[in-house]
Structure formats: C-alpha cells, structure tokens
Amino acid sequence: MRSMTEEGHAGERNTDARAARTAGMHLPVLTEEVLSFFEPAPGFRCLDATLGLGGHCEALLRKARAAGVRDVQVLGMDRDAESLALAQIRLESFAPAVHFRHSLFSECAGALAGLGWEGADFILADLGVSSLQLDCPERGFSMQADAPPDMRMDRSRGKSAAELINSLSTQDLRGIIRNRGEDPLAGRIAGAISAARDEGRIRSARDLAGVVAGAYPPGRRAAARRHPAVRTFQALRMTVNDELDELQSFLRAATGLLRPGGRLLVIAFHSLEDRAVKLFFREQAAGCRRPGAAQAHACGSAAALRILTGKPVRPGAAETSVNRRAASARLRVAERPGA
Ligand SMILES: C[S@@+](CC[C@H](N)C(=O)[O-])C[C@H]1O[C@@H](n2cnc3c(N)ncnc32)[C@H](O)[C@@H]1O
C-alpha cells in the first residue's frame, strides 16, 4: 500500500505530465530524486549544465523559494539556442536568479568564471536529447521524421548526421554503430546504409530507419523489443554531437568547480554514458592512485569526490507510467568532501 505522501507525489507528477504534454514541453525526469539531493543555503550557486526547457531548474528554484532561501543563483547552459530561448520564457519569474549561456557544458569553467563565481554548490547534467529536439521533425532526431537526419543539438555548427552518412566509409560507419550503438549487427547495417546512400535512397530520417530495419534478419526484427534502428540513431547522434568526449571533459571540469560539500548529479540514458559516469566517480573517489598505496588516502592526497549513490537511482513505476522516456534514466550523485 502506498503512503499518502507517495500518492501525493504520484498525483503531482501525473498533473505535471499532463500539463507538460498539453504545453508540448519536456517533462524533466527523476525530479523528486534530484530535489532530494538539493539542500539550498544562502549564497548557493548552481550550475544546470543541460538547461533544456528549464524543468529541473524551475523545480530547484521553487524548492529554494519554498525553503525561504532567496539568494540562490543558477547558471543554465545549453548548446541548443532554441531550448535556451524557451527556458528563458519559462523561468522569467525567477529573474535575475538565472543566468543563461549558449555553450557546451565542457566550457562550464569559463562560463562560471565569466560570472565571477569561484565554484558551485550544486551541478546537474541531464544528458541526452530533449522532447523539443525529438518532437521537432525538421531536426531529424526521430525515426519517424520526414526530414533529413540532422541530429545536431546546436544547428549553428558541425556536421549533420546526413553529411556524416554521405562522407564516411562503410568501415567507419560500422565502427560508429558498433562502438556507440553497441549493435552486434553493425557490419550488416553499415553495408545496407552505404548501399542505400549510394543509390540516393536516404532522403529522410524515416528512410534511414527503414534501411536499418531492413538490414535485420526478419526473425531478429520480429523478436526485437525496440525498433531495430534505435541503436544506430543513438550512435549517429552521439557522433554528430561528440557526446562521450563532451561528457568526459564536463566531468573533469565540473569536479574541479565543486565547492567543499558541493554535489555533482548526472542523469544518463544509456549504458555507455552511465558507465563513463560510474568509472569517473570511482576514479575520483579513490583519490590516490599511486602504485602500491595500500589505501585510498595513503599518500595524503585527498579524494576529489565521495560517491553518494552506490547504485544508480532509477525512476519509480509512477513516473515511468506517465513518462516513458524516464524508463532508461539513471541518476548518479557524488559530493566534494570537506564541507
Ligand atoms: C534531456 S535535456 C535536459 C532537460 C532539462 N533538464 C529540463 O528539465 O528541461 C538535455 C539538454 O542538454 C543539452 N545538451 C546535451 N549535450 C550538451 C552539451 N555537451 N553541452 C550543452 N548542452 C548539452 C541538449 O541540447 C538538451 O537541451
């Protein structure tokens, strides 16, 4: 049996979900769980490295307000100018507590320095794509899109997925689909994409999804739990946006920016991202990696992070029932020791 509080939260989330859908907005994932690690105090400085449409940011600022902590400030970053513009409208009532930056999250140290902040008490990265990006057909993220597969989060720079497909060898395509999509049929898929591209058959993201599905043997296609092109789309998107390198640079930069007691939260949506976060946290929590050191701090070097979530935090059934995208979300949290 669920407690009144649980039912209250589930009810709130259902209402939020309906409101977000009506407004065509992105529904933030694991919001209650993120908030449980947010303990605002006067002078708190937060970095929302993936502002998106501002859902998490709004929840943080509401919690700070409800707690009577008025001078919390947030730096909200996103590489997607369209998301930033919408977030700015959503967060108008919190001005001037929010500062907006159109940039990569790997550039967060410079962005903080630009505000004159020496560090941050709370840093959040909610990785992946937003509903805005997925639901906008001309951005070519969705397998149903009747537009060229673009997939750039920042449409002002870089090569689109369509350009990538047209310029890569079959061998390189196979490597991308195998390494970033972890698809065991990478060779067959890359061959099918190359042939279709040479015949001019990939004009839209939907065409691409069809070509990938066609590369699957019928039995495996029928048995697949997800559309056969999900992994290939993930692989191309990650390559187009350089997502794994960005994540590594961000984790290093963010760890260096944490004030004592400051927390770093990362929400990942697939195993490659989650593994990268887990390994990074472990490495930073070990502190001393001097060969032969018997214990973590034997050489006197302090660990940079203390891990607060042994296992990743996953969404509950109430959340996944209203937001399917949340199903694969995994939250990991670490803290800079020494508060
Ligand atoms: C899942 S959405 C974030 C949603 C947000 N938490 C909310 O509540 O609305 C991820 C966002 O991160 C942005 N993003 C992804 N990689 C980024 C990077 N390397 N630098 C900056 N922004 C990035 C995307 O453009 C997208 O808007």
The ligand as a MOL file (V3000), in Angstrom:
LIG
                    3D

  0  0  0     0  0            999 V3000
M  V30 BEGIN CTAB
M  V30 COUNTS 27 29 0 0 0
M  V30 BEGIN ATOM
M  V30 1 C 17.4180 15.9140 -21.5040 0
M  V30 2 S 17.5370 17.5590 -22.0000 0 CHG=1
M  V30 3 C 17.5600 18.4630 -20.4820 0
M  V30 4 C 16.1960 18.7680 -19.9690 0
M  V30 5 C 16.1730 19.6630 -18.7650 0
M  V30 6 N 16.8150 19.0580 -17.6190 0
M  V30 7 C 14.7640 20.0780 -18.4370 0
M  V30 8 O 14.3200 19.8350 -17.3010 0
M  V30 9 O 14.0770 20.6530 -19.2870 0 CHG=-1
M  V30 10 C 19.2360 17.6510 -22.4190 0
M  V30 11 C 19.6590 19.0100 -22.8950 0
M  V30 12 O 21.0840 19.0410 -22.8230 0
M  V30 13 C 21.5860 19.7220 -23.9270 0
M  V30 14 N 22.9480 19.2290 -24.1260 0
M  V30 15 C 23.3170 17.9720 -24.4440 0
M  V30 16 N 24.6490 17.9040 -24.5380 0
M  V30 17 C 25.1310 19.1340 -24.2350 0
M  V30 18 C 26.4430 19.6950 -24.1510 0
M  V30 19 N 27.5230 18.9660 -24.3940 0
M  V30 20 N 26.5690 20.9840 -23.8000 0
M  V30 21 C 25.4660 21.7340 -23.5380 0
M  V30 22 N 24.2040 21.2770 -23.6330 0
M  V30 23 C 24.0430 19.9820 -23.9770 0
M  V30 24 C 20.6260 19.3760 -25.0560 0
M  V30 25 O 20.6580 20.3720 -26.0520 0
M  V30 26 C 19.2850 19.3180 -24.3420 0
M  V30 27 O 18.6070 20.5470 -24.4080 0
M  V30 END ATOM
M  V30 BEGIN BOND
M  V30 1 1 1 2
M  V30 2 1 2 3
M  V30 3 1 2 10
M  V30 4 1 3 4
M  V30 5 1 4 5
M  V30 6 1 5 6
M  V30 7 1 5 7
M  V30 8 2 7 8
M  V30 9 1 7 9
M  V30 10 1 10 11
M  V30 11 1 11 12
M  V30 12 1 11 26
M  V30 13 1 12 13
M  V30 14 1 13 14
M  V30 15 1 13 24
M  V30 16 1 14 15
M  V30 17 1 14 23
M  V30 18 2 15 16
M  V30 19 1 16 17
M  V30 20 1 17 18
M  V30 21 2 17 23
M  V30 22 1 18 19
M  V30 23 2 18 20
M  V30 24 1 20 21
M  V30 25 2 21 22
M  V30 26 1 22 23
M  V30 27 1 24 25
M  V30 28 1 24 26
M  V30 29 1 26 27
M  V30 END BOND
M  V30 END CTAB
M  END
